[in-house]
Amino acid sequence: MSRLQRSAVAVAVALAIGGAFYLGRTTAGGGDAAGADAPVQAASTGERRVLYWHDPMNPGPRFDKPGKSPFMDMQLQPVYADESGDTGVKVSSQVQQNLGIRTAVVSRADVSTSFDAVGSVQFDERLNVAVQTRTSGYLERLHVRAPMERVIKGQALATVFAPEWLGPLNDIVALKRSGASADLVSAAKERTRAMSIPAELVRQAEAGGAPQARYTLVAPANGVVAELGVREGVAISPGMTLFRIAGLEKVWAVVEVPEAQAVHLTRGQKVAAAVQADPSRTFTGTLQDILPQVNPSTRTLQARFEVDNKGGRLIPGMLLRLQVAGATASRLVVPAEAVIRTGSRAVAVVRKGNGAFEPREVKLGADLGEQLEVVGGLAEGDEVVTSGQFLVDSEARLRSVLGSMAAAQPASAPTLAATPSVTYSAQGRVDGVDADSLTLSHGPVAELKWPAMTMPFNKPSPTAFADTKVGDVVRFEFRKKGEAYELVSVHPMGAAK
């Protein structure tokens, strides 16, 4: 290859790189190297008609003929008539490949509302049984001496001595021995029932045996002694709770469920559960209640699942991993990496049919992990950029086409009521410190309907909050300024970790 040929190839490569990015539509501008308002030159018959030439790095000025740009060390590029109505930013296929710009098609997918959750095992309060006494006396002996002991129905719990019972029982013995009428004996027995004297002791007195004022309390159900309220030798009084037995045939698994998932729960819904420490131990359960209270710090509701535990293998405090089954529906989805979140808006870069790229604000639904549900802004079949959005945005900033991805919202789109004079507050952790911003992982902001997220906040000046370090737990105030949010104050709450 001759030197002249090599020079021609080098010029062609330079023109290809310099003209990789160009606008489909430019604004009218003035000034040129050979007259800004010169007539537009037409190409020869059969070729594309050139409207004007411009510098891709400074697209405002228009030139009537090719040449070297007066602004940059590069050749002017033509704008053709069939491109003049295009909008967005165009990137050549070669540069797209070099920059790693990847796209994906918006599609429909069968999405299940099933989700996994971790719950803690608790006693089923409906199975609790209280063991009380209805008479005064003394607790002579404890047969169960420590809380959380397992007991079975009919097992002896304690022996009680009730001196008050001796009088009514002796009356029955005396009436029987004296041959009193059946009415008198019946009246005496009614008195023993009013004093809650066990029927066994009454029958013993009727048979002529010596009256007994001692009796044994037994467990009314299977379970564990969740509460032991007495010790040996203490005096007891009517209505005093001596034991509280918690049943274990069924237990509750209490789960913290995010608001977005709680709307899919219905009473009676089935659940499969496994012990967190041993997934081979599985159980079945049913959703009993969704407690009518939202935790304001985590924005979650408590769901109470009833889990079968006939073998007694589940004990309170254990962690269960639950698989909550849900309905399946067809939804419009997009890869999560295709969506740029700005705090108050979500934006996707769409590749149009003519090869240009344009930003589009989208409304998001459920977070499906690697995919996001789209409820507005995109249609099935749209091609969205999944890698390289910010490279397209950088080119758009140079061209002022995307307007830093802050195009005005459609009139029908909902907007957040944020006024520059309104100050909001939140608590979070410092994840990054830059010259002009702080990146904070913060909790929900109810006034703006924000969930917990990580996002940058602008500093009022480069020297502001100089003592703030990565890892600090802070409480901060901020306000909306333009299309971004600016910090007003930062108050440390903990040392950097």
Buried (B, 14 or more C-beta within 10 A) or exposed (E): EEEEEEEEEEEEEEEEBBBBBBBBBBEEBEBBBEEBEEEEBEEEEEEEBBBBBBBBBBBBBBBBBEEEBEBEEBBBBBBBEEBEEBBBBBBBEEBBEEBEBBBBEBEEEEBEBEBEBEBBBBBBEEBBBEBBBEBEBBBEBBBBEEEEEBBEEEEBBBBBBBEEBEEBBBBBBEBBEEEBEEEBBEEBBEEBEEBEBBEEBBEBBBEEEEBBBBBEBBBBBBBBBBBBBBEEEEEBEEEBEBBBBBBBBBBBBBBBBBBBBBEBBEEEBEBBBBBBEEEEBEBEBBBBEBEEEEEEEEBBBBBBBBBBBEEBEBEBEBEBBBBBEBEEEEBBBBBBBBBBEBBBBBBBBBBBEEBBBBBBBBBBBBBBEEBBBBEBBBEEEBBBBBBBBEBBBBBBBBBEBBEBBBBEEEEEEEEEEBEEEEEBBBBBBBBEBEEEBBBBEBBBBEBBEBEBBEBBBBBBEEEBBEEBEEEBBBBBEBBBBEEBBBBBBBEBEEEEE
